[in-house]
Amino acid sequence: MSLFSKTLLTALLSAFLLTSGTAQAKINIAVGIGDQSPAMFDSPAYKALKLKKTRYFIPWNAIRDPRQLGLADAFVTAARRSKVKVLMHISTDDFNPKKAKLPSVRSYKKDVGALVRRYKKRGVREWGVWNEANHATQPTYRSPKRAAQFFVTMRSICSGCTIVALDLLDQKGVDRYIKTWYRSVPASKRKFAKIVGIHNYSDTNRRRSTGTALILKTVKKVDKTSTDFWLTETGALISFGRSFPCSESRAANRMKYMFTLAKKYRKDITRLYSYNWQGTDCTNRFDAGLVHPDGSIRPAYTAFKKGASSFTR
């Protein structure tokens, strides 16, 4: 073999190993962004991320609300046009703490069943039984038993769907909620609770892992079957009440930590949905947007783009 051939072979081998190593370095957690506005999909900054997954939450009784249906239709249509898969999560119709009425199982089956039929026709086959079930803005916060009944119902009305069985905020008492929920699911149905969603805002924005670790530990203890964990809602807070005064630099730092935390638990976590896309420039109590209202990017967007580059889509 000539010196030129040997040099060429070495160069090709090095390139192959470099490419292979880069591919292997990808962390096997699929990343997406959750939002409520279809405008996200038309943003050049969003398109540059090349994401394939998004999350949208919808009131449980939206089938009886033309305005809510119009909003959801627009979001799903825009996502489908952009070839982005939607996780649709059932949620409250009243976010005032402790004010929402808890639906009966019969009402859930009727109204949510109608939503499932409507959006399955539009390609939505990933569903969350109930968004952030243990938080006080959700009517399920005092009734893990009802949330468990909703899971059983969702399985009956959504054949062939991928279902987030239980969705939780990393707050005090979450372990008790989990234990009661699993006790309330019939033994014959428990094995079908394959996905648990986590909202770990507290951990991400306080640079800790206690809440996430507690949820993982508790679920594994009470359920011996294999469970996937999705960070169905997480992100870096620009502002949130008095605890997190408006700061874009802090949010960028916490966005980096969001990926660090996900990487730490990559043996358990298989998806991550950051929330959300468009911010409010701190004019609302909650702001976690990656871009300003005018679409210009924030430092958190840059941190998200860099962090997501080492994760799968």
VENPEGI-V298069 format. One record per helix or strand of 3 or more residues. SS is the DSSP state (H for helix, E for strand). FROM is the first residue (numbers start at 0). LEN is the number of residues. If there is no record, write none. Layout:
BEGIN
ss,from,len
SS,FROM,LEN
SS,FROM,LEN
END
This chain:
BEGIN
ss,from,len
H,2,23
E,26,8
H,37,5
H,43,4
E,52,7
H,61,3
H,65,16
E,84,7
H,104,16
E,125,3
H,143,14
E,161,3
E,165,4
H,173,11
H,186,4
E,194,5
H,200,6
H,209,13
E,227,7
H,247,17
E,268,7
H,298,10
END
